[in-house]
Structures are given as C-alpha cells and as structure tokens.
Amino acid sequence: MANPNNSSWPSKKILSEQNNKSTSGRSSHEIGIFNIVGKFTRSNWKASSMRSSLCDRLLVMGYPWKVVVRAIEEHGAYNEEAVFNTILTYKGMAILREMGFTCGEAFEAIGRCGVQSPITDAQHFIQGLNDVGLNIKCKRESIRRTPMTGFGVPHVVQKPNNVVITRDRERIPRNIPARGGGKGPPYFYFENVARAPKGVWETMSNFLYDIEPEFVDSIYFSAAARKRGYIHNLPIDKRFPILPTPPSTIFGALPSTKTSWPKWDPRIKLNCIVTNNGRPKHTKKISEELDNCGTEPPPHIRKKVLQVCRKYNFIWVGNNKVAPLHPKQIEKIMGFPDGHTDMLSRSARYRCLGNTFQVNTVGYHLSVLKRLFPEGIKVLSLFSGIGGAEVALHKLQIPLKFVVSVECSKACRDVMLRWWKRSNQQGKLIHISDVKYLTHQKLRELIDMCGGFDLVIGGSPCNNFAGNNRRTRVGFKGEQSSLFLDYWRILESVNFITLCRTYY
C-alpha cells in the first residue's frame, strides 16, 4: 500500500487549500457547474460531502475537472464505479483521438476493454467528449528505440570465485510525473515488443502517465536477443542482476553444440526466442544441401543455410545436422528452472516460452524492490503466462506475500501453480482467468483483502504489434493488442482505490 508520507500524493491540508482556490479564474458557467455538484463552495460543503470527497479523489488523480463534474452529474456521487469508468472512457478516447484514431475507432477500442462504462449512445458520448474540451498533450515526436540498453544495463566482470559488478553502462536519467499515479508506490511495470508499429509506444506512453519507455535487448542478460520495451515507475538507481549470472553465449548455455559447430557459422548469440521454431522439412533440407556440397559448402550455400538457422534459431547437433532448440534449452536461456514447463506438450511449451518474460532482464529492473520490500511484496500480475515475473522476484529473494495472477490459459495457470508449490512459497496465490473479471469492485475487494498492491506487472499480448506478424499487425486496432487498455484500466483503478484507502 502507498506510504501516506509519500510526496506523490497531496495531504488533506493541501487538498483543502486547493478547494478554496479552485473557483479563482473560472467563468461563471464553469463555477455554475461546480455549484451543481456541490464542489468548491463552502455553503454546501457539508450537504454534499459525498460529492466533495469523490471530486477530491478524482481531481488528485489528475483527471480534468470538467470530466469529473460531468461524470458525477450523469451517475451521482454514490455510484463510484460508474463515475470512474465513465472518466476512464473519456480519457481513453481523448488519448486515442489525439493519436489519430477516429471517434468511432476510439470508442470501439475502449469498448473492447473492461471499462464497462454505462454508456449506450456513442454519438451522445462523443459529443460530450467535445463539450468537456478534454485536451491530452501527446508526444508528437517519435520515441527512439536505439540503443537497446534502456536506462543502463549491468557491466559484470567475472573473477575467480566471485563476481564484481561495476556501474551501469551509460546510465540515463529520467523524470516521472509526481501526480496522477505516475509515481509509486504502488509501482507498475509494463512490457511489450520494442518494434511495434509507428505510434504504438507513443500511445502507450501517453496512457501510462507520459513515462518514457525503457527499450532493452536481453542479449545483455542471456545468450539470446529479445528486444522489448518497458514502461515503469520503478527507481533506476542501485539495480543489480540476478546471481549467478547466466551464460551469455551459445557455447556457454549449450556447451554440447561446440563440437558440431562449423567454423563458417559465426553466431555466438541466438535470435529472439519465438513460438515458431521451424519444421522438420527445414532441417532436412539443410542436411541434404550440405551433404551434396562435400566437406566445404560454397559461400552461397552458407549464406542460405545461415539465413534459415538465424530465422528459426537452429543449432548444430552433428555433422551437417541442425535441430530446433529443445524446450528444456529454451527454459535455461529464458531464465526458468529446469523442467518448468515439462508438464505440457512440446508445442505448448514452445508457445508458452515464446510469450514470456526473459527472467534475468526483468529481474534486473525489479531488483530495486528488494530494498523497498524486504519483508515481502504483494503483486497483481496481469497476463501472467508461466510466471516470469514471479520467478524473477523469487530469484531476487523477495518473498511473495500475496499474488493475484491473471491468466486466461489453463495450461499456464497449471505451470504457475506447480512452480508455486515446488518453490515452497509461503504467501497466498489467487488465480483469475481473465482480466475482464477484474472490475473496479473486484479490485477493491482484493485490495481490502491484502491491504494494497505494491506492484502491478504484466505484458499484454503482442500479436498485433510483432514485426513477424504480416497478417494482423494492425496495432491497437487488433483484438489482442487492445488488451493493453485493460492493463491501463486496472492500473488506474488500483491507483484510485489505493489513494482512497490512504487519505480518505
């Protein structure tokens, strides 16, 4: 739960001063609207304490006053969930419109997420959006994605019998907005593919408090590349890697391949681990072509073979023989315990491992939480998959006191549950099968149960963002990738409920 002394939230005294000053500079029409909802007028302060309290909380969250007033007028101050969902709908539509979406597209996208706003007339609502004059300032400049070192990656020097960790490479400072949920606690961490279509990361940054994304390639943490973007409000000072550090080369991670590896294959790192690992016809064709060439294949055959090997991450397992990575090998490269997914079929293991966090990369970012929550952490894990975030926190030796894991795949939930028992976790684990079930009221119940979440973490499906998806790479217009809006909706609710518990 948020620290009441945290400067990111104003005190009640500051709120009172804001209340007394809020009518200054307003037009008579604007003041009239405030009088309607009983806000900022001393004469009806006691008579409308419910509306005043709700306004206070919503305005402290950074929502525009006109939107707050309109939502309370529509639903009444006693219907907090309806008011809150309407405000989220206004805000979400405004951001999407600023990013180039039409009104219809924006309304459809917001409607797909679990806001569940009680709005039936789209045209009336869109007109209302214009009436309140909601103006979201978006970042028009394109967000740079290179170099893929984020705000710094660890420089690790290996010495006999110990590891010496030096300062981050190219540490880059950043600023986080102090109000409106940008500054933790609760902390949040969101991940998705770095090479998303133009404008996607700008849009996600606008939704997540204009925080600058951190683009990192897992090649600095493992033997495989994995270019991902992360938007989070975690501190970036005194981060440290999970120890012991994993092998950083193919031969280090897969030593058995060294004897079969041809000298003309220069790879020392693997490409990104994905769900498509090639087919038997690909490996068979490579063997046939190399066998026909004799001992030394010509340059054009080498080039062709290397192209296929890089695409599918084939490794050498014998003379002129390649094979896809085994799921057990992928588990090691991705930072999971041996046999983490061995209860699943081979195809299911590939699918799960191709869509998860790289544990060591995420662990480096989450390492700052160890000093902040030495007694344990309470986590809301969205789109949990096979538990990459939970495994990372466990490897950092941060006790998992309370975890709500939201994942639609039963196979992934089963993997997570087995790991929880095998790793002898002492905290409470709650599984929820879909983000749509995390309504504002359900979140309030969960927060009342645990006392507040310390971390909201997750990465929504990247199907419609990924560069290798040539059929449905449509950005936020895609059904899967628009689930990002659920992450944003849930995070906003958690911040609002946490604020209410702390100050009201």
C-alpha positions in Angstrom: 0.0 0.0 0.0 1.2 3.5 -0.7 3.1 5.3 2.0 1.0 8.1 3.5 4.1 10.2 3.7 4.9 9.8 0.1 5.2 13.2 -1.6 3.5 11.9 -4.7 0.1 12.5 -3.1 -1.1 15.7 -1.5 -2.0 16.0 2.1 -5.6 16.8 3.2 -4.4 20.3 4.1 -3.2 20.8 0.6 -6.4 19.5 -0.8 -8.4 21.9 1.4 -6.3 24.8 0.1 -6.9 23.7 -3.4 -10.6 23.6 -2.7 -10.6 27.2 -1.5 -8.7 28.4 -4.6 -10.4 26.3 -7.3 -13.0 28.9 -8.3 -10.5 31.6 -9.0 -10.2 32.3 -12.7 -13.2 30.3 -13.6 -16.0 31.6 -15.8 -19.5 32.0 -14.4 -20.6 29.0 -16.4 -17.8 26.8 -15.0 -18.5 28.0 -11.4 -22.1 27.1 -12.0 -21.2 23.6 -13.0 -19.1 23.2 -9.8 -22.0 24.5 -7.7 -24.2 21.9 -9.3 -22.1 19.1 -7.9 -21.6 20.8 -4.6 -17.8 21.3 -5.1 -15.6 24.2 -4.0 -18.4 26.2 -2.3 -18.3 26.5 1.5 -22.1 26.9 1.8 -23.0 23.5 0.6 -19.8 21.6 1.6 -21.4 19.6 4.4 -24.6 18.9 2.5 -22.6 17.4 -0.4 -19.7 15.8 1.4 -20.0 12.6 -0.6 -19.7 14.5 -3.9 -16.9 16.7 -2.5 -14.9 13.6 -1.3 -15.3 11.9 -4.7 -14.3 15.0 -6.5 -11.2 15.4 -4.3 -10.1 11.9 -5.0 -10.6 12.1 -8.8 -9.0 15.5 -9.2 -6.0 14.4 -7.2 -5.6 11.5 -9.7 -5.1 14.2 -12.4 -8.5 13.9 -14.2 -9.7 17.1 -15.8 -12.3 18.9 -13.6 -14.9 19.2 -16.4 -14.8 15.4 -17.0 -15.1 14.7 -13.2 -18.1 17.1 -12.9 -19.8 15.6 -16.0 -19.4 12.1 -14.8 -20.8 12.8 -11.4 -23.7 14.7 -12.9 -24.5 11.6 -15.1 -24.3 8.9 -12.4 -24.3 10.5 -9.0 -21.6 10.5 -6.4 -22.8 7.3 -4.8 -22.2 5.3 -7.9 -18.4 5.4 -7.7 -17.7 2.6 -10.2 -19.9 4.1 -12.9 -18.4 7.5 -12.4 -14.9 6.2 -12.5 -15.5 4.0 -15.6 -17.0 7.0 -17.4 -14.0 9.1 -16.7 -11.7 6.4 -17.9 -13.7 6.2 -21.1 -13.4 9.9 -21.7 -9.7 9.9 -21.0 -9.0 6.8 -23.2 -11.0 8.2 -26.1 -9.2 11.5 -25.8 -5.8 10.0 -26.0 -6.7 7.7 -28.9 -8.2 10.7 -30.8 -5.0 12.7 -30.2 -3.0 9.8 -31.6 -5.0 9.8 -34.9 -7.9 7.4 -34.2 -11.4 8.4 -35.5 -14.1 8.8 -32.9 -15.7 5.5 -34.0 -12.4 3.6 -33.8 -11.6 5.1 -30.4 -15.0 4.3 -29.0 -14.7 0.7 -30.3 -11.3 0.2 -28.8 -12.3 1.5 -25.4 -15.4 -0.7 -25.6 -13.3 -3.8 -26.0 -11.5 -3.3 -22.7 -13.2 -4.0 -19.4 -14.1 -0.4 -18.6 -17.8 -1.4 -18.7 -18.9 2.2 -18.8 -22.7 2.6 -18.6 -22.9 4.5 -21.9 -25.3 3.3 -24.6 -25.3 6.2 -27.1 -21.9 6.5 -28.8 -22.8 9.7 -30.7 -24.1 11.4 -27.5 -20.9 10.4 -25.7 -18.6 11.6 -28.4 -20.4 14.9 -28.4 -19.9 15.0 -24.7 -16.2 14.5 -25.2 -16.2 17.6 -27.3 -18.2 19.5 -24.7 -15.8 18.9 -21.9 -12.9 20.0 -24.0 -10.6 17.3 -22.8 -7.2 18.1 -24.2 -4.5 15.5 -23.9 -1.0 16.6 -24.8 0.7 13.7 -26.7 4.3 13.3 -27.7 4.3 14.0 -31.3 8.0 13.2 -31.7 8.8 9.5 -32.4 10.2 7.6 -29.4 13.7 6.4 -30.1 14.3 2.6 -29.7 18.0 2.5 -30.0 20.4 1.7 -28.5 18.7 -1.2 -26.7 20.4 -0.5 -23.3 17.5 1.3 -21.7 18.5 3.5 -18.7 21.5 1.3 -18.2 22.5 -2.4 -18.3 24.9 -4.1 -15.9 28.6 -4.4 -16.6 29.6 -7.6 -14.9 33.3 -8.5 -14.5 33.9 -12.2 -13.8 36.8 -13.0 -11.5 37.9 -16.3 -9.9 35.4 -17.4 -7.3 33.5 -14.2 -7.3 31.6 -11.7 -9.4 32.4 -8.0 -9.4 29.6 -5.8 -10.5 30.5 -2.3 -11.8 28.3 0.6 -12.5 25.6 0.6 -15.2 26.7 1.2 -18.8 25.6 4.6 -20.0 23.2 5.4 -17.1 20.5 7.7 -18.4 18.4 9.9 -16.0 14.7 10.2 -16.3 11.8 12.1 -14.7 8.5 10.7 -13.5 5.4 12.8 -13.1 4.6 13.2 -9.4 0.9 13.2 -9.6 -1.9 11.1 -11.2 -0.4 7.7 -10.5 2.9 8.1 -12.2 5.0 8.0 -9.1 4.8 4.9 -6.9 4.0 3.2 -4.7 2.1 1.3 -6.0 4.7 0.6 -8.7 3.9 -0.7 -12.1 5.8 -2.4 -14.9 4.5 -3.0 -18.4 6.3 -4.9 -21.2 5.7 -5.4 -25.0 7.7 -5.8 -28.2 10.0 -2.9 -29.0 9.5 -3.0 -32.8 5.8 -2.2 -32.7 4.1 -0.2 -35.5 4.7 3.5 -35.6 2.9 5.5 -32.9 2.2 2.5 -30.6 4.8 3.3 -28.0 3.9 6.9 -28.1 0.2 6.0 -27.4 1.1 3.6 -24.6 3.4 6.2 -23.0 0.5 8.7 -23.1 -1.8 6.3 -21.3 0.9 5.5 -18.7 1.5 9.0 -17.4 3.9 10.1 -20.2 6.7 8.0 -18.7 9.5 7.4 -21.2 9.8 3.7 -22.2 12.9 1.8 -21.5 14.0 -0.3 -24.5 16.3 -3.2 -23.7 17.7 -6.1 -25.6 18.0 -9.3 -23.5 21.3 -10.0 -25.3 22.9 -8.1 -22.4 21.5 -10.6 -20.0 21.4 -14.0 -21.8 22.5 -16.0 -24.8 19.6 -14.8 -26.9 18.3 -11.5 -28.2 14.9 -10.2 -27.1 14.1 -6.6 -27.9 11.4 -5.3 -25.6 10.1 -2.0 -24.4 9.2 -1.4 -20.7 7.2 1.4 -19.2 7.5 1.5 -15.5 7.8 3.8 -12.5 10.5 1.8 -10.7 13.6 3.5 -9.4 16.6 3.0 -11.6 19.4 3.6 -9.1 21.2 0.7 -7.5 19.8 -2.0 -9.8 21.7 -5.3 -9.8 21.5 -8.6 -11.8 20.2 -11.9 -10.6 23.1 -14.0 -9.4 24.7 -16.2 -10.5 24.6 -14.5 -13.9 23.6 -16.9 -16.7 25.8 -17.9 -19.7 25.9 -15.1 -22.2 26.9 -17.1 -25.3 25.6 -20.1 -27.2 28.5 -22.3 -26.2 28.2 -21.2 -22.6 24.5 -22.0 -22.5 24.6 -25.1 -24.8 28.1 -26.5 -24.4 27.2 -29.7 -26.2 26.9 -27.8 -29.5 30.5 -26.7 -29.6 32.0 -29.9 -31.1 29.5 -29.9 -34.0 29.5 -26.1 -34.8 31.1 -25.3 -38.2 33.7 -22.6 -38.3 31.8 -20.8 -41.0 28.8 -20.2 -38.7 29.8 -17.0 -36.8 26.9 -16.9 -34.4 27.7 -16.5 -30.7 24.2 -15.4 -29.7 20.7 -16.6 -30.7 18.0 -14.5 -32.1 14.8 -13.8 -30.2 13.0 -16.9 -28.8 9.6 -17.1 -30.6 6.8 -19.6 -30.9 7.7 -20.7 -34.4 10.8 -23.0 -34.2 10.8 -24.3 -37.8 9.7 -27.7 -39.2 11.4 -31.0 -39.9 11.4 -30.1 -43.7 13.7 -27.1 -42.9 16.3 -29.2 -41.0 16.1 -32.0 -43.6 16.7 -29.6 -46.5 19.7 -28.1 -44.8 21.3 -31.5 -44.2 20.7 -32.6 -47.8 22.2 -29.4 -49.3 25.3 -29.6 -47.1 25.8 -33.3 -47.8 25.7 -32.6 -51.5 28.4 -30.0 -51.1 31.1 -32.2 -49.6 33.3 -31.0 -46.8 33.3 -27.3 -47.6 30.0 -25.7 -48.7 30.3 -22.7 -51.2 29.5 -19.2 -50.0 26.0 -19.0 -51.5 25.0 -22.3 -49.7 26.5 -21.0 -46.4 24.5 -17.8 -46.7 21.3 -19.6 -47.4 21.8 -22.1 -44.5 22.7 -19.3 -42.1 19.6 -17.3 -43.1 17.4 -20.3 -42.1 19.3 -21.1 -39.0 19.0 -17.5 -37.7 15.3 -17.3 -38.5 14.5 -20.5 -36.5 17.3 -20.5 -34.0 18.6 -23.9 -35.3 21.6 -25.2 -33.5 24.2 -27.8 -34.7 23.8 -31.3 -33.3 26.0 -33.3 -35.6 27.9 -33.2 -38.9 25.8 -31.2 -41.3 22.8 -31.6 -38.9 20.8 -28.9 -37.3 17.8 -29.0 -35.0 15.5 -26.6 -33.3 16.1 -25.7 -29.6 14.6 -28.1 -27.2 12.1 -26.6 -24.7 14.5 -27.5 -21.9 17.2 -25.5 -23.5 14.8 -22.6 -24.0 13.9 -22.7 -20.3 17.6 -22.3 -19.5 18.1 -19.4 -21.9 14.9 -17.6 -20.7 16.0 -17.9 -17.0 13.5 -20.5 -15.8 14.2 -23.6 -13.6 14.8 -26.9 -15.4 11.6 -28.6 -16.3 9.5 -25.6 -15.6 7.1 -26.4 -18.4 7.7 -30.2 -18.8 4.1 -31.0 -17.8 2.9 -29.6 -21.1 3.1 -30.9 -24.7 6.1 -29.9 -26.7 4.1 -27.5 -28.9 2.5 -25.9 -25.8 5.9 -25.5 -24.2 7.2 -23.6 -27.3 4.1 -21.4 -27.3 4.4 -20.6 -23.6 8.1 -20.0 -23.6 7.9 -17.8 -26.7 5.4 -15.5 -25.0 7.0 -15.0 -21.6 9.4 -12.6 -19.9 13.1 -13.1 -20.1 13.6 -13.6 -16.3 17.1 -12.1 -15.9 16.2 -8.9 -17.8 13.0 -8.3 -15.8 14.9 -9.3 -12.6 17.4 -6.6 -13.2 14.7 -4.0 -13.4 12.8 -5.4 -10.4 15.9 -5.7 -8.2 15.3 -2.3 -6.7 12.2 -3.7 -4.9 14.4 -5.8 -2.7 15.4 -2.9 -0.5 11.9 -1.4 -0.6 10.0 -4.5 0.4 12.5 -6.6 2.5 9.6 -8.3 4.3 7.8 -9.4 1.2 5.8 -7.9 -1.7 2.1 -8.0 -2.8 1.8 -8.4 -6.6 -1.0 -8.0 -9.1 0.3 -10.0 -12.1 -1.6 -9.4 -15.3 -1.3 -11.7 -18.4 0.9 -13.8 -16.1 1.7 -16.6 -18.5 4.0 -19.1 -16.9 5.1 -16.8 -14.1 8.1 -15.0 -15.4 7.7 -12.0 -13.0 7.1 -14.3 -10.1 10.2 -16.4 -10.9 12.3 -13.2 -11.2 11.1 -11.9 -7.8 11.8 -15.3 -6.2 15.3 -15.4 -7.7 15.9 -12.0 -6.2 14.9 -13.5 -2.8 11.9 -11.1 -2.5 9.2 -13.0 -0.5 5.9 -13.2 -2.4 3.4 -12.4 0.3 0.3 -12.1 -1.8 0.0 -12.7 -5.6 -3.1 -12.3 -7.8 -2.2 -14.0 -11.1 -4.5 -13.2 -14.0 -4.0 -15.6 -17.0 -6.6 -16.9 -19.5 -4.6 -20.1 -20.4 -5.3 -23.0 -18.1 -2.0 -24.7 -19.1 -0.1 -21.6 -18.0 -2.0 -21.4 -14.7 -1.2 -25.1 -14.0 2.5 -24.4 -14.7 2.4 -21.4 -12.3 0.6 -23.4 -9.6 3.1 -26.3 -9.7 6.1 -23.9 -9.5 4.4 -22.1 -6.6 4.3 -25.4 -4.7 7.7 -26.7 -5.8 9.4 -23.4 -4.8 7.8 -23.7 -1.4 6.1 -20.3 -1.5 4.6 -19.2 1.8 2.4 -16.5 0.6 -1.2 -16.6 -0.9 -1.8 -17.2 -4.6 -5.1 -16.3 -6.2 -5.8 -17.2 -9.8 -8.2 -15.2 -12.0 -8.9 -16.5 -15.5 -9.5 -13.2 -17.4 -8.8 -9.5 -17.0 -12.4 -8.8 -17.7 -13.3 -10.2 -14.3 -11.1 -7.5 -12.6 -13.8 -4.9 -12.3 -13.4 -1.8 -10.1 -15.4 -3.6 -7.4 -13.4 -6.8 -7.6 -10.2 -4.8 -7.3 -11.5 -3.1 -4.3 -12.3 -6.4 -2.7 -8.8 -7.8 -3.5 -7.1 -4.6 -2.1 -9.2 -4.8 1.0 -8.1 -8.4 1.4 -4.3 -7.8 1.1 -4.1 -4.2 2.2 -2.9 -2.9 -1.1 -0.7 -4.0 -4.0 2.9 -3.0 -4.1 3.4 -3.9 -7.8 1.2 -4.2 -10.9 3.1 -6.0 -13.5 2.3 -7.5 -16.9 2.7 -7.5 -20.7 -0.4 -7.6 -22.8 -0.4 -9.9 -25.9 1.9 -8.6 -28.7 0.2 -10.5 -31.6 -0.9 -7.3 -33.4 2.4 -5.5 -32.6 5.0 -8.0 -33.5 7.1 -7.4 -36.6 7.0 -11.0 -37.8 3.2 -10.9 -37.9 2.4 -9.9 -41.5 -1.3 -10.6 -41.5 -2.7 -8.9 -38.4 0.0 -6.4 -37.4 -2.6 -3.6 -37.0 -1.5 -2.0 -33.7 -4.3 -1.0 -31.3 -7.0 -1.9 -33.8 -6.2 -5.6 -33.2 -8.4 -7.6 -30.8 -5.4 -9.0 -28.8 -3.2 -5.9 -28.6 -6.1 -3.7 -27.4 -5.9 -5.7 -24.2 -3.3 -3.0 -23.3 -6.2 -0.8 -22.4 -7.3 -3.4 -19.8 -3.8 -3.1 -18.2 -4.3 0.7 -18.1 -7.8 0.5 -16.8 -6.8 -1.9 -14.0 -3.8 0.2 -13.1 -5.9 3.4 -12.9 -8.4 1.6 -10.6 -5.6 0.3 -8.3 -4.1 3.8 -8.0 -7.5 5.3 -7.3 -8.5 2.7 -4.7 -5.1 3.0 -3.1 -5.4 6.7 -2.8 -8.9 6.4 -1.2 -7.6 3.9 1.4 -4.6 6.1 2.2 -6.2 9.5 2.5 -10.0 9.1 2.9 
